């Protein structure tokens, strides 16, 4: 199996296609498999790479809580690219992966040709932070103690921002739930406590975001309530970004509406690659 070495963990990855690279970074409630529709679509013209984060088998599951957090999430994305000899790539992430995508753009803009942070921002508004962090600690402890079997998976799959997938695509929701049940309770529990629960608010990055010039497409569903406020704010501060909102869609936007998501992202990449994304473009 292919692994990329990172600090404190080996990261399992898969790739398909040739061309300009795209790196996909998954959300908390998923793994590399959530990007299958995108891997199939984009690998026709791009070199596509998806990997499982630390704590998500077949990647390693470190037992040391200090080996989890937002810094590792960004460093792991860099580690995968460097292992594959890729100097620059489009970066696409959902939720937890969308948070990492934004931070990647701040810390490594020279490695990013375009960014697609989708469904990013849960817990970032100031008034939500304390409650969000407390909930992350509680859920993380439950996952470590119980794993995903039974009620925790059902609570997640039927939550207000995920029930849309069940209503639109029952077969896809069943497949999502099957994958969810296979996750490591320890790995996801430590991720929830020490990445999700201890990460900064996106609002803390305002000065850095205002300076970031990487072409960016923000993607969010209009029923992904915990993320809408943050994405509207991001649109006001990022100097080179667009905001795409998909109607009647919750959190897992790439699973709920794969055709619309793929089309919007493909059009964005095409515009960037033709040098026409910036509104300052001349000619």
C-alpha positions as CSV (number, residue, x, y, z in Angstrom):
1,X,0.0,0.0,0.0
2,X,1.3,3.5,-0.8
3,X,2.2,5.7,2.2
4,X,3.7,9.2,2.5
5,X,5.8,9.7,5.6
6,X,4.8,12.6,7.9
7,X,5.8,13.6,11.4
8,X,4.5,10.9,13.8
9,X,2.4,9.0,11.2
10,X,2.4,7.4,7.7
11,X,-0.4,8.7,5.4
12,X,-2.1,6.3,3.0
13,X,-2.9,7.8,-0.3
14,X,-4.2,6.9,-3.8
15,X,-3.9,8.7,-7.1
16,X,-5.4,8.5,-10.6
17,X,-4.9,10.4,-13.8
18,X,-2.3,12.6,-15.3
19,X,-2.0,16.4,-15.6
20,X,-1.9,19.3,-13.2
21,X,-2.3,17.8,-9.6
22,X,-5.3,18.1,-7.4
23,X,-5.0,17.2,-3.7
24,X,-8.3,16.3,-1.9
25,X,-8.5,16.7,1.9
26,X,-11.4,14.9,3.6
27,X,-13.8,16.0,6.3
28,X,-14.0,14.7,9.9
29,X,-16.9,12.3,9.2
30,X,-15.2,10.7,6.2
31,X,-11.9,9.5,4.7
32,X,-10.3,9.4,1.3
33,X,-13.3,7.5,-0.1
34,X,-15.6,10.5,0.1
35,X,-13.8,11.9,-3.0
36,X,-14.5,8.9,-5.3
37,X,-16.9,10.9,-7.5
38,X,-14.4,13.7,-7.8
39,X,-11.4,11.3,-8.4
40,X,-13.3,9.7,-11.3
41,X,-14.4,13.0,-12.8
42,X,-11.2,15.0,-12.5
43,X,-8.7,12.2,-13.2
44,X,-9.8,12.4,-16.9
45,X,-7.7,15.6,-17.1
46,X,-5.8,16.0,-13.9
47,X,-3.5,14.0,-11.6
48,X,-5.8,13.4,-8.6
49,X,-4.5,12.5,-5.1
50,X,-6.7,11.7,-2.1
51,X,-5.4,10.6,1.3
52,X,-6.6,9.6,4.7
53,X,-5.7,11.9,7.5
54,X,-3.8,10.7,10.5
55,X,-6.2,8.8,12.7
56,X,-8.1,7.3,9.8
57,X,-7.0,3.9,8.7
58,X,-5.3,2.8,6.5
59,X,-3.2,5.8,7.6
60,X,-1.6,5.4,11.0
61,X,-3.5,6.1,14.2
62,X,-1.1,7.8,16.6
63,X,-2.0,7.2,20.3
64,X,-0.3,10.4,21.5
65,X,-2.8,13.3,21.6
66,X,0.1,15.7,20.9
67,X,0.3,14.3,17.4
68,X,-3.1,15.8,16.4
69,X,-4.1,19.3,15.5
70,X,-4.4,22.0,12.9
71,X,-0.7,22.3,12.4
72,X,-0.3,18.6,11.6
73,X,-3.3,18.8,9.2
74,X,-1.5,21.3,7.1
75,X,1.9,19.7,7.4
76,X,0.4,16.4,6.4
77,X,-0.9,17.8,3.1
78,X,2.5,19.3,2.4
79,X,4.1,15.9,3.3
80,X,1.9,14.1,0.7
81,X,2.7,16.5,-2.0
82,X,6.5,16.5,-1.3
83,X,6.5,12.7,-1.1
84,X,5.0,12.6,-4.6
85,X,7.4,15.3,-5.9
86,X,4.6,17.8,-6.5
87,X,5.7,21.5,-6.1
88,X,2.3,23.0,-6.7
89,X,-1.3,21.8,-6.8
90,X,-4.9,22.7,-6.7
91,X,-6.1,22.0,-3.1
92,X,-9.7,20.9,-2.4
93,X,-11.0,20.2,1.1
94,X,-14.4,19.7,2.8
95,X,-15.2,20.8,6.3
96,X,-12.3,19.9,8.5
97,X,-10.4,19.5,5.2
98,X,-11.7,22.9,4.0
99,X,-10.3,24.5,7.2
100,X,-6.9,22.8,6.4
101,X,-7.2,24.1,2.8
102,X,-7.5,27.7,3.9
103,X,-4.7,27.4,6.4
104,X,-2.6,25.7,3.7
105,X,-3.1,28.8,1.5
106,X,-2.0,31.1,4.3
107,X,1.1,29.1,5.2
108,X,2.1,27.6,1.8
109,X,0.8,29.9,-1.0
110,X,3.7,29.0,-3.2
111,X,2.5,25.4,-3.3
112,X,-1.2,26.2,-4.1
113,X,-2.4,27.1,-7.6
114,X,-6.0,27.3,-6.5
115,X,-8.0,26.6,-3.3
116,X,-11.5,25.1,-2.9
117,X,-12.5,25.2,0.8
118,X,-16.0,23.6,0.9
119,X,-18.2,23.6,4.0
120,X,-15.5,25.3,6.1
121,X,-16.2,27.3,9.2
122,X,-18.1,25.3,11.9
123,X,-17.4,26.8,15.3
124,X,-15.6,29.8,14.0
125,X,-18.1,32.6,14.9
126,X,-17.1,34.1,18.2
127,X,-20.5,33.5,19.8
128,X,-20.3,29.8,19.0
129,X,-16.7,29.0,20.0
130,X,-17.1,28.0,23.6
131,X,-20.0,25.7,23.0
132,X,-18.4,24.2,19.9
133,X,-15.2,23.4,21.8
134,X,-17.1,21.9,24.7
135,X,-19.1,19.7,22.3
136,X,-15.9,18.6,20.6
137,X,-14.5,17.4,23.9
138,X,-17.6,15.5,24.8
139,X,-17.9,13.8,21.4
140,X,-14.2,13.0,21.3
141,X,-14.4,11.3,24.7
142,X,-17.5,9.3,23.5
143,X,-15.7,8.2,20.4
144,X,-12.6,7.0,22.2
145,X,-14.8,5.1,24.7
146,X,-17.5,3.7,22.3
147,X,-16.3,3.9,18.7
148,X,-18.7,4.5,15.9
149,X,-21.0,1.5,16.4
150,X,-24.6,2.3,16.9
151,X,-25.8,5.6,18.2
152,X,-22.9,7.9,17.3
153,X,-23.0,7.0,13.7
154,X,-26.8,7.4,13.6
155,X,-26.6,10.8,15.3
156,X,-24.1,12.0,12.8
157,X,-25.9,10.7,9.7
158,X,-29.2,12.1,10.8
159,X,-28.0,15.5,11.9
160,X,-29.6,18.6,10.6
161,X,-26.9,19.4,8.1
162,X,-26.5,15.7,6.8
163,X,-30.1,14.5,6.6
164,X,-30.2,16.1,3.2
165,X,-28.0,13.3,1.8
166,X,-30.4,10.7,3.2
167,X,-33.4,12.4,1.6
168,X,-31.8,13.0,-1.8
169,X,-29.7,9.8,-2.2
170,X,-30.6,7.0,0.2
171,X,-28.2,4.6,-1.4
172,X,-25.4,7.1,-1.2
173,X,-26.3,7.8,2.5
174,X,-26.2,4.1,3.3
175,X,-22.7,3.8,1.7
176,X,-21.6,6.9,3.7
177,X,-22.9,5.3,7.0
178,X,-21.1,2.0,6.2
179,X,-17.8,3.9,5.8
180,X,-18.5,5.9,8.9
181,X,-18.9,2.8,11.0
182,X,-15.4,1.6,9.9
183,X,-13.5,4.6,11.3
184,X,-11.2,4.3,14.3
185,X,-12.9,5.5,17.5
186,X,-9.5,6.4,18.9
187,X,-8.3,8.2,15.8
188,X,-11.4,10.2,15.3
189,X,-11.9,10.9,19.0
190,X,-8.4,12.4,19.3
191,X,-9.0,14.3,16.0
192,X,-12.2,15.7,17.4
193,X,-10.7,16.7,20.7
194,X,-7.3,18.1,19.5
195,X,-7.9,19.3,16.0
196,X,-11.6,20.2,15.9
197,X,-11.8,21.3,19.5
198,X,-8.6,23.2,19.7
199,X,-8.3,24.8,16.3
200,X,-8.3,28.5,15.9
201,X,-11.3,30.4,14.6
202,X,-11.1,31.3,11.0
203,X,-11.9,34.9,12.1
204,X,-8.5,34.9,13.9
205,X,-6.8,34.8,10.5
206,X,-8.3,38.0,9.1
207,X,-5.0,39.8,8.6
208,X,-3.4,36.8,6.8
209,X,-6.5,36.2,4.7
210,X,-6.6,39.8,3.5
211,X,-3.1,39.3,2.1
212,X,-3.7,35.9,0.6
213,X,-3.7,36.1,-3.2
214,X,-4.3,32.4,-4.1
215,X,-7.4,32.1,-6.3
216,X,-10.1,30.7,-4.1
217,X,-13.6,29.3,-4.6
218,X,-15.6,29.0,-1.4
219,X,-18.3,26.3,-1.7
220,X,-21.2,25.9,0.8
221,X,-24.7,24.5,0.9
222,X,-27.5,26.9,1.8
223,X,-28.6,24.5,4.5
224,X,-25.2,24.2,6.0
225,X,-26.1,26.7,8.7
226,X,-23.0,26.4,10.9
227,X,-20.8,27.5,7.9
228,X,-22.8,30.2,6.1
229,X,-21.9,33.2,8.3
230,X,-18.2,32.3,8.1
231,X,-18.3,31.9,4.3
232,X,-20.0,35.2,3.7
233,X,-17.4,36.9,5.9
234,X,-14.6,35.1,4.0
235,X,-16.0,36.5,0.8
236,X,-15.6,40.0,2.2
237,X,-12.0,39.6,3.3
238,X,-10.3,37.3,0.7
239,X,-9.1,39.5,-2.1
240,X,-9.2,36.8,-4.9
241,X,-12.1,34.6,-4.1
242,X,-15.6,33.7,-5.3
243,X,-18.5,32.3,-3.3
244,X,-20.6,29.4,-4.7
245,X,-23.7,28.4,-2.8
246,X,-25.7,25.3,-3.8
247,X,-29.4,25.4,-3.0
248,X,-31.2,22.9,-0.8
249,X,-27.8,21.4,0.2
250,X,-26.3,20.5,3.6
251,X,-22.8,19.9,4.7
252,X,-21.4,17.1,2.5
253,X,-21.9,19.2,-0.7
254,X,-19.6,17.0,-2.8
255,X,-21.6,13.8,-1.9
256,X,-25.1,15.4,-2.1
257,X,-24.6,17.2,-5.4
258,X,-21.5,15.7,-7.1
259,X,-22.5,16.8,-10.6
260,X,-23.0,20.4,-9.5
261,X,-19.9,20.4,-7.3
262,X,-17.7,18.9,-10.1
263,X,-19.0,21.4,-12.6
264,X,-18.5,24.5,-10.4
265,X,-15.0,23.4,-9.4
266,X,-14.0,22.4,-13.0
267,X,-15.2,25.8,-14.3
268,X,-13.2,27.5,-11.5
269,X,-10.0,25.6,-12.3
270,X,-10.4,26.3,-16.0
271,X,-10.8,30.1,-15.4
272,X,-7.7,30.1,-13.1
273,X,-5.6,28.1,-15.6
274,X,-6.5,30.5,-18.4
275,X,-5.4,33.4,-16.2
276,X,-8.9,34.9,-16.1
277,X,-9.9,34.5,-12.5
278,X,-8.6,37.8,-11.1
279,X,-11.0,40.7,-11.7
280,X,-7.9,42.7,-12.4
281,X,-7.1,40.6,-15.5
282,X,-6.6,42.8,-18.6
283,X,-7.2,42.1,-22.3
